[in-house]
Amino acid sequence: MAHKIASPIKPRTGFLFILVFFLLTAGILTAGYFYYHQSAKHFRKQIEYQLLAVLRLKTAELMQWRDERMGDANSIFNNPSFSSLAGRFLRNPSDAEARDRLQEWLDAVRISYGYNRIFLLDTRGNERIHAPETMEALAPHLQKDAEESLRRHRIIFLDFHRDAPDGPVWLGFLVPIRDDSDSNRLLGVLVFRIDPTVNLYPLIRLWPTASQSAETLIIRKEGDSVVFLNDLRFQPDAALRLRIPIEKSYMPAVKAALGQQGIVEGSDYRGVPVLAAVGPVEGSSWFMVARMDTAEAFAPLRERLWMTIIIVGALLVGAGGSVGLLWRHQFALFYKERASDADALRESEERFRRAILNSPFPVMLHAEDGSVILTSNSWREITGFTREELATVGDWTERAYGERKEQVRAIIDSLYSLDARKSEGEFRIQTKHGATRIWDFSSAPLGYLPDGRRLVLSMAIDVTERREAEVEVRRLNAELEQRVKDRTSQLEEANRELEAFSYSVSHDLRAPLRAIDGFARILVTEYGDILPAGGGRRELDIICSEARRMGQLIDDLLAFSRLARQPLRTIEVDMKELAQSVYADCSRDLIGRNLRFTLDAIPSVQGDPAMLRQVWANLISNAIKFTRLREEAEVHVGGRVDEVTNTYYVKDNGVGFDMKYVHKLFSVFHRLHSEAEFEGTGVGLALAQRVIHRHGGRIWAEGKIKDGAAFYFALPTRKGSV
């Protein structure tokens, strides 16, 4: 059959190509915009949820820390034993025994609970005793605070403050001391001073995930300003120095002080845009801000935007190339006299078909009568259906949507109407092999086919993995929150049990000991002259001595039990200075002894200074004690460094020990020497071992009978095992 010579391109045909390209461009851009918009919305929700989770976590930690400090104060306020001892000293300052026992108690409390300084004021505001025993001028405001505490008969908490403009930041509380014989009469005030740079700021500063800009802030409102209460990540020494006028309501810290809660946006103290979660700290004048730079928070989203732009651009280039090729083909028909209209149309359709087939997204072209004109390879690969199985839209809805097929048919039918618009939505589809996928559909009419049928383009994005990941993230977050709640409940219960045990030990066990010691002393005082020196007098002295030893044993057991729940506050510790200070304290009772103490240069380490001081105190005091029988005693302290550990040692030339019993050294109550030879309770080395283990280290000993002993302990120089 003869073919007609191709005619030049008609204006209507050129307009049709432009329309097709425009519709393809609109469809691709719409799909890209929808995909990015949904991704951005979901990503922002994740960032906001993370910030709120950090805010709740840090607020809970701060409230727990404050409650623990007030718990310490209440235990002292309601402690009749301490009130009795303090009252005895305040009424009779020349009572050396009361002063020494009170000093030991203050030193033990300060070291065990990590207070910077503890001191006792009488009712006139005069400082009577302090720990540590260093001279320091009394801050002027403390006398007024002490008067307030005495007047109100209650504990007063001292908020963040500086005693001097250039001085350090302090926290503290004042505990009034009641007369044990008359609870309405007050004898003085016990002042506890806390260094937040050691005890609080590290807790606030710690962010649960790696971040270049995230930080947590504590603020409070003072008049027309907002004051920052902790040092800032990008502005050191900002505590109580950085003040922001309340008029700068665009700043998250100001928004928190004005009562806003939840997620806010604004600029921080550097003028940098940030996203923050804000809220109050219940029971205080403080507000908490958990913030992160907007640039860091949304950096992954920018990468996703660029990826979307690249994909959309590639699709536009493909669509433009396809339409351009079709247009070029039409022009070529004009110059090819022997090419038939049918061949040209088939070639044009083939080029367009390849553009759709090779699309990275599932794409379907279907007509108004329900026939499927073309599906992309990705559509068939994901669903598993062949071209024959997807001959019509009805076949697709019947196989893929199950119970929702009628709803989907109604949506598809609406796309064929004259006033049809774009339709979007997520649907669960069923693949040929029974798997369930989640597709994010976007369908829009593209115009009409040459035969007058309306043409519709349906494009989908497979979001199955993303939705499963969202469900998994929500499940993990819920599980994490439940674990935090369970762990917090367990810790609270354990703390309550330990507090009850400590109270029972300190009150119920000490009371009988005091009675035994007191009545024995009365017998010695009133009837000592009539008792035989080798008979009853000696037994009474033994009773007093054993009562005091039992009291010391109780103190050691309490220290041992508290160590497991005492928080580990890690800072840089000068171990040489710490060992020198411990020896200075231990050498006060060495009158008449010939002891040579040598201290080598030893490395510093990251650790809790109060706990490490206990280790040095136990090891150095033991070395001094067990060299007591030597005419020329020697105690040598040193250390060394390798790639992963710092090793420290204390050596002496004392009585030593048998190495076959070395496994008993660090057990509670195990002693290798009798009480008659050397005093002690058998708890010190067990306490030292627990401290070293809490720091991730190990401790061991070497010795020989009558030839001295050496105690070693190793601490990690960085994260890792020793």
KOLBA-587380 format. One line per 5 residues: number of its first residue (from 1); for each residue x, y, z of C-alpha. Coordinates in pm, 1 decimal. Layout:
KOLBA-587380
NUM) X Y Z  ...
This chain:
KOLBA-587380
1) 0.0 0.0 0.0  136.7 341.4 -92.4  213.3 588.8 181.2  148.9 958.8 182.7  438.5 1203.5 202.8
6) 469.2 1342.0 554.6  333.7 1690.5 603.9  514.1 1974.7 790.8  446.2 1992.3 1165.7  118.2 2157.8 1239.3
11) 91.0 2421.0 1518.0  -142.5 2189.8 1707.8  118.0 1909.5 1705.4  390.9 2142.3 1839.3  156.7 2264.2 2110.0
16) 83.1 1902.2 2202.3  454.3 1827.0 2248.7  497.0 2136.6 2463.8  193.0 2038.3 2668.1  323.4 1684.8 2720.6
21) 663.2 1816.8 2830.7  495.0 2068.6 3058.5  275.6 1802.3 3217.1  567.4 1563.9 3262.1  770.3 1843.5 3416.8
26) 481.0 1935.7 3644.5  435.8 1572.9 3748.1  804.9 1519.9 3819.6  837.2 1849.1 4008.3  521.7 1774.8 4205.8
31) 647.8 1428.3 4301.6  989.5 1570.1 4397.9  834.3 1850.4 4602.2  596.9 1612.4 4777.9  877.6 1370.0 4858.4
36) 1105.2 1640.9 4999.1  822.1 1810.4 5188.8  725.9 1485.8 5361.5  1089.7 1405.1 5437.8  1150.3 1750.1 5586.1
41) 836.7 1727.2 5800.4  930.5 1385.0 5936.3  1295.4 1484.4 5993.8  1197.6 1795.2 6188.0  969.8 1586.8 6412.9
46) 1261.1 1355.0 6488.6  1491.2 1647.4 6581.5  1222.2 1803.0 6802.9  1157.5 1467.8 6973.2  1529.7 1424.3 7042.6
51) 1556.7 1774.7 7193.7  1249.3 1716.0 7412.9  1388.8 1380.5 7526.1  1721.3 1544.6 7621.8  1534.5 1824.1 7804.0
56) 1330.4 1573.2 8007.2  1639.9 1364.6 8083.2  1852.8 1660.4 8198.7  1565.6 1814.0 8398.5  1510.8 1480.2 8576.7
61) 1885.5 1445.6 8650.4  1901.8 1802.5 8784.2  1597.0 1750.7 9009.0  1737.9 1418.9 9134.2  2072.5 1583.1 9211.3
66) 1899.5 1863.9 9404.1  1678.9 1616.2 9594.9  1985.7 1412.0 9692.8  2155.8 1725.1 9832.3  1844.0 1820.7 10030.1
71) 1821.3 1459.7 10147.6  2173.1 1496.3 10292.8  2061.2 1814.7 10469.4  1745.5 1652.3 10612.1  1938.8 1349.5 10737.6
76) 2167.2 1583.9 10933.3  1880.0 1804.1 11052.7  1703.4 1497.1 11194.6  2017.4 1328.9 11331.9  2010.2 1341.2 11713.0
81) 2359.4 1190.1 11734.9  2512.1 1473.6 11539.1  2306.7 1732.7 11727.3  2432.6 1587.5 12054.7  2797.5 1595.0 11942.8
86) 2769.4 1947.9 11794.5  2591.1 2074.7 12103.0  2859.3 1924.7 12326.7  3130.9 2107.3 12134.4  2943.8 2439.9 12107.0
91) 2869.3 2440.9 12480.8  3226.5 2348.0 12569.9  3480.2 2447.1 12297.6  3766.1 2313.5 12513.8  3630.0 1958.0 12488.6
96) 3910.6 1816.7 12271.1  3746.3 1478.9 12222.9  3420.6 1633.5 12101.1  3611.5 1861.7 11867.4  3814.8 1573.7 11722.5
101) 3509.8 1354.6 11671.2  3320.8 1643.2 11514.6  3617.9 1721.2 11286.8  3640.2 1356.7 11179.9  3268.8 1353.5 11107.7
106) 3285.2 1671.4 10896.1  3588.6 1542.5 10703.5  3418.0 1208.1 10637.7  3093.0 1369.6 10516.6  3277.1 1618.4 10296.4
111) 3490.9 1350.3 10132.6  3213.9 1090.2 10100.7  2954.9 1325.4 9948.2  3189.0 1555.3 9754.8  3122.7 1888.0 9927.7
116) 3375.4 2165.9 9876.1  3364.9 2293.6 10233.5  3163.0 2236.8 10553.0  3176.1 2467.6 10851.9  2983.2 2522.5 11174.0
121) 2857.5 2865.5 11288.2  2731.9 2942.3 11635.7  2417.6 3148.7 11695.3  2623.3 3471.8 11672.8  2752.3 3382.5 11327.2
126) 3105.9 3295.4 11440.4  3281.9 3011.0 11258.8  3376.7 2743.4 11515.1  3500.0 2448.9 11309.4  3546.4 2372.7 10940.4
131) 3650.1 2103.9 10694.2  3895.9 2106.1 10534.7  4106.7 2271.0 10804.0  4206.5 2575.6 10599.4  4166.7 2940.4 10688.2
136) 3909.5 3118.3 10471.3  3722.5 3441.4 10534.5  3350.3 3405.8 10602.7  3135.1 3548.0 10321.8  2932.7 3852.0 10448.4
141) 2599.4 3713.7 10328.6  2636.7 3392.2 10531.8  2570.1 3565.8 10864.1  2236.4 3697.3 10733.3  2155.1 3357.6 10581.0
146) 2242.8 3188.0 10911.7  2019.0 3430.1 11103.7  1736.7 3352.2 10858.8  1783.7 2975.9 10905.8  1784.2 3011.1 11286.3
151) 1482.9 3240.2 11282.5  1276.7 3010.8 11061.5  1397.0 2682.9 11219.9  1440.7 2528.8 10875.9  1696.2 2432.8 10611.4
156) 1781.6 2709.9 10363.1  1909.7 2633.5 10013.9  2164.2 2879.7 9873.7  2110.4 2921.5 9499.4  2394.0 2987.4 9251.1
161) 2601.2 3280.4 9380.5  2949.4 3427.6 9402.0  3097.2 3540.2 9733.5  3311.0 3792.9 9543.8  3272.1 3946.8 9194.0
166) 3573.1 3753.8 9062.2  3523.2 3452.3 9287.5  3400.4 3104.3 9189.5  3034.6 3003.9 9163.8  2891.7 2822.9 9468.6
171) 2577.8 2640.2 9576.0  2499.7 2533.5 9929.1  2255.5 2490.2 10210.4  2235.0 2584.2 10579.3  2115.1 2328.9 10835.1
176) 2013.7 2456.1 11180.6  2148.9 2243.8 11470.1  1891.9 2165.0 11741.0  1968.5 2108.6 12105.6  1927.7 1736.8 12169.9
181) 1765.5 1813.1 12504.7  1531.5 2085.5 12373.1  1431.4 2063.4 12003.6  1298.2 2422.0 12009.1  1639.8 2556.4 12103.5
186) 1897.5 2604.1 11826.8  2272.5 2591.5 11892.0  2411.1 2695.4 11554.8  2407.6 2643.3 11179.6  2601.2 2387.4 10970.9
191) 2691.3 2529.7 10627.5  2753.8 2296.7 10330.3  2920.9 2454.8 10026.6  2902.6 2286.7 9684.7  3131.7 2352.0 9386.8
196) 2900.0 2313.8 9080.1  3197.5 2299.3 8843.1  3280.5 1962.1 9003.1  2944.7 1826.7 9120.1  2683.7 1966.5 8877.4
201) 2814.9 2122.4 8556.2  2963.1 1796.8 8417.4  2621.6 1632.6 8463.3  2447.2 1917.8 8277.4  2714.0 1948.9 8008.7
206) 2703.1 1581.3 7900.7  2499.8 1538.1 7576.9  2375.5 1182.4 7508.5  2483.1 1182.5 7140.1  2776.5 1318.9 6941.2
211) 2719.8 1683.9 6839.8  2930.5 1983.3 6738.0  2696.2 2251.8 6875.7  2441.5 2097.7 7114.8  2444.9 2200.2 7480.7
216) 2220.9 2227.4 7786.8  2174.0 2557.1 7972.8  2037.1 2647.6 8316.0  1897.5 3000.1 8354.1  1688.6 3202.4 8593.1
221) 1508.5 3534.6 8571.6  1643.2 3825.7 8779.1  1442.1 4144.5 8735.5  1458.1 4250.9 8371.1  1734.8 4009.2 8282.0
226) 1792.0 3641.9 8223.0  2104.5 3508.6 8397.3  2295.8 3201.0 8276.8  2382.0 2973.3 8570.3  2633.2 2737.0 8409.2
231) 2939.0 2772.9 8189.7  2861.8 2761.7 7819.9  3016.5 2549.6 7548.6  3117.5 2850.5 7337.7  3162.8 3103.2 7619.7
236) 3357.8 2970.6 7921.0  3315.7 3135.3 8260.6  2967.9 3259.5 8166.3  2801.3 3141.1 8488.9  2637.3 3438.9 8668.9
241) 2825.9 3674.1 8432.2  2627.7 3651.9 8109.3  2299.4 3843.2 8137.3  2044.1 3885.1 7858.1  1782.1 4164.7 7867.0
246) 1429.0 4032.2 7883.1  1344.2 4243.5 7575.1  1539.6 3998.2 7354.2  1240.7 3771.0 7327.6  1379.2 3603.2 7015.7
251) 1633.1 3412.6 7230.3  1529.4 3065.0 7358.4  1663.6 3141.6 7708.5  1436.3 3450.1 7731.6  1141.3 3250.7 7597.1
256) 1195.0 2991.5 7870.0  1209.5 3262.4 8141.0  885.0 3413.2 8004.1  705.4 3082.2 8054.7  716.9 2918.2 7714.6
261) 756.5 2539.0 7708.4  837.9 2285.5 7437.6  1011.1 2352.1 7103.8  1113.0 2708.8 7015.5  1334.8 2870.7 6753.0
266) 1552.9 3178.3 6775.0  1909.3 3299.0 6811.5  2136.0 3201.4 7101.2  2391.9 3409.0 7292.2  2625.4 3395.8 6987.5
271) 2359.4 3528.9 6752.8  2344.8 3189.7 6576.0  2004.1 3045.4 6474.3  1916.7 2749.1 6696.2  1636.3 2500.7 6760.7
276) 1570.4 2443.6 7131.2  1348.5 2264.6 7382.9  1269.9 2477.8 7690.1  1089.9 2425.3 8017.7  1099.3 2497.6 8392.7
281) 1272.8 2291.1 8661.4  996.1 2211.0 8909.2  1044.4 2327.0 9264.4  1305.2 2590.4 9174.3  1354.4 2926.9 9002.5
286) 1555.2 2755.5 8728.1  1469.1 2696.2 8365.1  1632.9 2440.8 8136.3  1723.1 2493.2 7769.5  1842.0 2207.2 7542.4
291) 1958.5 2365.7 7214.9  2132.5 2278.8 6889.6  2244.7 2494.1 6597.4  1985.9 2489.4 6319.2  2264.3 2438.4 6064.9
296) 2377.3 2117.7 6236.8  2024.3 1994.7 6310.4  1913.3 2016.5 5946.8  2243.2 1931.7 5775.3  2120.8 1580.0 5674.0
301) 1805.6 1739.5 5532.2  2014.1 1961.9 5303.9  2186.5 1652.6 5169.6  1846.3 1498.4 5100.9  1735.9 1818.4 4922.9
306) 2035.3 1802.6 4692.0  1969.0 1435.1 4622.0  1605.9 1514.8 4539.8  1712.4 1798.5 4311.5  1956.5 1566.6 4130.4
311) 1692.1 1297.1 4082.1  1427.5 1546.6 3968.7  1680.1 1709.7 3737.5  1769.0 1374.0 3587.5  1401.1 1298.8 3530.1
316) 1345.0 1640.5 3374.3  1644.0 1590.1 3149.8  1510.3 1248.5 3053.2  1161.8 1387.7 2989.6  1299.5 1684.0 2798.1
321) 1525.0 1458.4 2595.5  1238.0 1227.5 2521.1  1009.0 1509.1 2412.1  1293.3 1666.5 2217.8  1360.2 1343.3 2039.9
326) 995.0 1313.1 1952.4  988.1 1667.8 1822.6  1304.0 1604.6 1620.5  1147.4 1292.6 1484.2  848.2 1490.8 1364.1
331) 1078.6 1729.1 1185.3  1260.7 1433.3 1034.7  931.0 1300.0 898.5  893.7 1616.8 701.2  1218.4 1544.9 515.3
336) 1161.3 1170.1 476.4  924.7 1138.3 185.1  905.6 762.1 196.8  855.7 728.6 577.1  498.0 644.3 657.2
341) 294.7 811.5 931.6  250.6 474.7 1103.1  624.5 407.6 1124.6  689.7 756.0 1262.5  423.1 713.0 1525.8
346) 558.7 374.8 1634.1  911.8 514.0 1661.2  786.1 809.8 1863.9  595.4 582.9 2095.4  899.5 360.4 2141.6
351) 1118.7 651.9 2248.5  857.8 774.5 2491.9  804.3 421.9 2616.3  1174.5 380.2 2696.0  1174.7 705.8 2893.8
356) 890.4 573.1 3108.0  1032.6 220.5 3128.4  1368.6 340.7 3257.9  1226.8 576.2 3518.0  1377.3 505.1 3867.4
361) 1029.7 545.1 4018.8  723.5 323.4 3964.7  527.9 500.1 3684.9  202.6 399.4 3513.0  30.1 564.3 3216.6
366) -334.8 466.4 3185.0  -627.8 584.5 2979.0  -984.5 681.3 3054.2  -1122.9 339.8 2957.5  -902.2 175.6 3222.2
371) -643.6 31.6 2988.6  -282.5 43.0 3105.2  -73.9 200.5 2831.4  268.4 167.9 2991.7  432.8 78.1 3321.1
376) 794.0 134.1 3420.3  1029.8 -152.7 3479.8  1061.0 -51.6 3846.9  682.5 -87.8 3887.0  689.8 -447.6 3760.3
381) 1013.4 -537.5 3945.5  873.5 -427.2 4282.4  524.7 -576.4 4242.9  627.3 -892.1 4052.6  335.6 -862.4 3804.5
386) 392.8 -906.4 3431.9  259.7 -678.9 3156.4  -16.0 -929.2 3082.7  -125.5 -932.7 3449.0  -148.3 -552.6 3449.7
391) -343.7 -511.2 3124.6  -602.2 -281.7 3287.6  -627.1 -59.1 3591.5  -897.2 -292.9 3716.7  -650.0 -583.1 3712.9
396) -409.7 -374.2 3922.5  -665.7 -268.4 4182.6  -805.9 -620.2 4207.8  -465.7 -777.2 4270.3  -291.2 -508.0 4476.8
401) -548.4 -345.4 4706.2  -764.4 -625.3 4839.4  -1039.0 -484.1 5062.0  -958.4 -122.4 4964.1  -1001.8 -181.2 4590.5
406) -1340.7 -3.5 4575.2  -1194.7 307.7 4740.5  -901.6 308.8 4497.0  -1131.9 262.7 4197.7  -1331.6 565.9 4304.1
411) -1013.9 774.2 4323.7  -898.7 655.7 3978.4  -1240.1 726.1 3825.6  -1228.9 1080.2 3962.7  -904.8 1140.9 3768.8
416) -1088.4 1091.3 3438.5  -1346.2 1366.0 3503.7  -1326.5 1703.3 3331.9  -1249.6 1889.9 3658.3  -1000.1 1626.9 3780.4
421) -706.0 1741.1 3992.3  -395.9 1583.3 4130.3  -454.6 1306.2 4380.7  -201.7 1206.2 4647.9  -187.7 951.9 4926.5
426) -16.8 652.4 5080.8  -153.0 303.1 5015.5  -52.6 -45.1 5116.9  -20.2 -268.3 4812.4  8.3 -645.7 4786.3
431) 279.4 -781.3 4557.8  236.0 -1092.9 4351.7  436.4 -1294.3 4606.2  226.4 -1180.6 4902.9  459.8 -912.8 5040.6
436) 310.9 -584.5 5160.7  468.1 -258.0 5040.0  379.5 104.0 5122.3  366.6 336.5 4819.0  332.0 713.9 4827.7
441) 120.1 785.1 4517.2  82.3 1103.6 4317.1  -158.8 1087.3 4019.4  -253.2 1364.5 3781.3  -429.9 1391.6 3443.3
446) -191.3 1459.1 3152.8  -440.5 1550.3 2880.5  -582.5 1343.4 2599.3  -463.0 1076.6 2358.9  -509.6 1127.2 1985.2
451) -821.5 912.1 1998.3  -975.9 1144.6 2259.2  -920.6 931.2 2566.8  -809.2 1115.4 2879.2  -452.5 1024.4 2984.1
456) -346.1 993.1 3352.0  5.9 963.2 3493.8  47.2 781.1 3824.6  386.4 797.7 3999.0  479.9 631.9 4325.8
461) 765.6 633.2 4575.3  826.8 314.5 4772.5  841.2 430.2 5138.1  817.4 85.4 5298.6  1163.4 90.1 5456.1
466) 1116.8 446.4 5576.4  786.7 368.3 5748.1  930.0 51.4 5904.0  1225.9 254.9 6027.1  987.3 510.8 6179.7
471) 796.4 234.7 6359.4  1124.9 85.9 6484.5  1245.5 429.0 6604.2  918.8 482.8 6793.9  945.0 135.1 6944.1
476) 1306.8 188.1 7049.3  1225.1 531.6 7195.1  935.4 387.1 7392.4  1156.7 100.7 7510.9  1430.0 347.1 7608.4
481) 1186.2 561.1 7804.6  1052.8 251.7 7983.1  1406.3 138.4 8067.2  1485.8 482.7 8204.3  1169.1 472.2 8415.7
486) 1240.3 118.5 8538.5  1602.9 197.8 8615.0  1508.3 518.7 8792.3  1250.4 331.9 9000.7  1504.5 63.2 9091.3
491) 1764.5 321.7 9185.9  1513.3 514.2 9396.4  1411.5 194.3 9576.6  1775.9 97.4 9632.6  1853.7 445.4 9765.1
496) 1558.1 427.4 10003.3  1675.8 90.6 10133.0  2033.6 213.1 10172.5  1913.1 529.2 10351.0  1708.3 313.5 10588.6
501) 2006.2 85.8 10647.2  2240.8 381.7 10706.4  1995.3 536.6 10950.8  1957.0 206.0 11134.4  2334.2 160.0 11156.1
506) 2411.9 517.7 11254.5  2124.8 543.8 11505.2  2022.3 200.9 11633.3  2374.9 53.8 11659.1  2552.1 363.3 11782.9
511) 2309.3 428.6 12066.1  2398.1 106.9 12256.2  2767.6 168.5 12194.7  2741.4 519.0 12337.2  2558.7 380.7 12637.7
516) 2823.6 113.6 12696.2  3108.3 361.4 12655.8  2935.6 626.8 12865.9  2845.3 403.3 13159.7  3191.7 244.0 13156.0
521) 3347.0 590.5 13178.6  3115.7 678.9 13464.8  3229.6 368.2 13650.8  3595.9 460.4 13591.1  3538.5 820.9 13698.1
526) 3328.1 757.4 14010.2  3462.4 420.6 14129.0  3808.9 406.5 13970.6  3982.3 470.3 14303.4  3824.6 166.5 14470.9
531) 3869.7 -73.2 14177.2  4183.0 -289.4 14172.3  4428.3 -175.3 13898.9  4468.2 -523.3 13753.5  4106.2 -626.8 13796.3
536) 3785.8 -429.9 13729.7  3968.0 -115.9 13615.0  4138.6 -302.9 13334.7  3812.8 -465.6 13218.5  3639.0 -126.6 13206.2
541) 3922.2 14.6 12994.0  3882.3 -281.6 12758.1  3504.8 -217.3 12735.1  3563.7 149.0 12641.2  3829.2 57.4 12386.4
546) 3615.1 -210.7 12223.4  3312.6 21.9 12206.6  3522.1 281.8 12026.8  3658.2 14.6 11792.2  3305.3 -100.0 11718.3
551) 3209.0 260.8 11636.8  3503.4 284.2 11396.2  3399.7 -44.4 11236.4  3047.8 93.2 11184.1  3195.2 405.9 11021.3
556) 3403.3 191.3 10786.9  3105.7 -25.0 10692.2  2894.8 282.6 10619.5  3167.9 425.8 10400.0  3196.8 90.2 10221.0
561) 2821.5 71.2 10155.8  2790.1 434.9 10042.0  3069.0 394.2 9788.5  2853.4 178.9 9558.4  2588.2 454.0 9520.6
566) 2813.1 756.2 9537.5  2825.4 927.5 9193.1  3161.8 922.6 9014.9  3269.6 1282.1 8942.9  3558.0 1263.7 8698.7
571) 3809.7 1549.8 8668.6  4183.4 1585.8 8622.1  4346.3 1481.2 8954.6  4704.5 1574.3 9055.1  4798.1 1243.4 9217.0
576) 5130.5 1369.0 9354.2  4967.7 1658.6 9536.3  4693.2 1426.3 9662.9  4945.3 1170.6 9798.6  5152.1 1447.8 9960.8
581) 4839.0 1589.8 10128.1  4738.8 1245.7 10260.5  5085.8 1185.2 10406.8  5074.5 1527.7 10573.5  4749.0 1428.9 10745.2
586) 4881.7 1085.4 10847.3  5216.5 1214.5 10979.9  5065.8 1424.9 11257.0  5077.2 1132.5 11499.2  5436.7 1026.6 11419.7
591) 5599.1 1197.2 11719.3  5906.3 1000.8 11827.0  5920.8 782.9 11515.8  6210.5 773.9 11268.7  6029.5 749.1 10933.1
596) 6163.7 848.4 10592.2  5895.1 927.2 10332.4  5993.2 959.9 9963.5  5758.6 1068.5 9683.6  5857.6 1037.3 9316.4
601) 5703.1 1228.8 9027.8  5378.6 1048.0 8948.8  5131.3 1113.2 8664.8  4794.2 1281.7 8696.5  4479.3 1091.1 8604.8
606) 4110.5 1141.7 8524.8  3909.7 1038.7 8831.2  3707.0 1133.3 9139.4  3944.8 1319.9 9374.8  3750.1 1236.3 9692.3
611) 3743.5 862.2 9618.4  4110.1 850.8 9509.7  4206.5 1030.0 9830.1  4051.1 740.9 10024.7  4273.2 497.1 9833.1
616) 4590.4 693.9 9912.5  4481.8 736.6 10276.3  4430.7 362.2 10326.5  4754.9 258.2 10156.0  4983.0 524.9 10311.8
621) 4834.1 488.5 10662.3  4879.4 109.0 10640.0  5243.5 153.8 10535.8  5305.1 385.5 10832.5  5124.4 147.2 11070.5
626) 5305.0 -170.0 10968.0  5652.6 -7.1 10985.3  5596.5 86.9 11348.0  5832.3 -186.8 11473.8  6121.8 -65.1 11255.8
631) 6385.0 162.6 11406.9  6428.9 324.3 11066.3  6099.9 305.1 10878.7  6075.7 374.5 10506.0  5769.9 453.4 10293.0
636) 5817.6 507.0 9919.0  5539.5 635.4 9685.9  5581.7 643.4 9306.3  5427.7 565.8 8968.7  5481.8 506.1 8599.4
641) 5298.0 550.3 8267.9  5253.2 324.9 7965.4  5023.7 338.2 7661.0  4694.2 252.9 7833.3  4750.4 271.1 8210.8
646) 4892.9 480.5 8492.5  5038.6 255.6 8763.5  5094.6 380.0 9122.0  5255.2 205.7 9419.3  5319.4 241.4 9794.3
651) 5618.4 39.9 9926.8  5740.6 -1.2 10285.7  5997.9 -200.3 10487.0  5748.0 -311.5 10749.6  5643.2 -652.1 10876.1
656) 5518.4 -768.3 10531.8  5290.1 -1069.0 10481.9  5283.7 -1425.4 10347.2  5194.9 -1428.0 9973.6  4985.3 -1742.6 10008.5
661) 4727.1 -1526.9 10191.1  4734.2 -1240.1 9939.0  4385.7 -1331.3 9811.3  4240.6 -1237.5 10154.2  4389.2 -887.2 10168.8
666) 4108.2 -708.3 9986.5  3815.2 -890.3 10149.0  3605.2 -720.9 10415.3  3709.2 -813.2 10776.0  4002.0 -1030.4 10661.2
671) 4320.3 -939.2 10851.4  4662.9 -1101.9 10836.6  4766.4 -956.0 11175.5  4582.8 -967.8 11505.4  4426.5 -667.1 11676.2
676) 4685.6 -697.8 11953.2  4967.5 -648.4 11698.7  4816.5 -377.5 11481.3  4487.6 -197.2 11519.2  4233.7 -185.7 11235.9
681) 3892.7 -304.2 11118.3  3980.6 -495.8 10799.9  3767.7 -270.1 10575.6  4024.6 -20.8 10441.9  4174.1 -233.8 10162.3
686) 3829.5 -357.7 10053.4  3720.5 6.6 10030.0  4029.8 91.2 9824.2  3962.4 -200.6 9589.5  3603.8 -87.8 9530.1
691) 3718.2 266.5 9445.6  3975.4 137.8 9195.3  3723.3 -97.6 9032.9  3473.6 186.6 8994.6  3742.7 377.3 8804.3
696) 3793.0 81.1 8568.5  4127.4 -18.8 8722.6  4277.4 -298.4 8929.1  4474.9 -327.0 9254.5  4720.7 -593.6 9377.7
701) 4990.0 -647.2 9640.7  5329.6 -813.4 9684.6  5502.5 -889.7 10010.9  5734.5 -1105.9 10214.7  5723.8 -1181.3 10585.3
706) 5943.7 -933.8 10781.4  6068.7 -785.9 10452.1  5809.9 -520.3 10368.6  5514.2 -495.5 10134.2  5423.4 -314.9 9810.3
711) 5070.9 -221.0 9702.1  5002.4 -132.8 9338.3  4696.5 6.2 9158.7  4653.5 85.1 8790.1  4406.2 329.2 8633.6
716) 4326.4 370.3 8262.3  4473.6 669.9 8080.5  4184.4 658.9 7834.4  3861.7 468.5 7782.0  3933.2 99.7 7790.8
721) 4008.9 -184.2 8029.1  4323.2 -215.2 8236.6
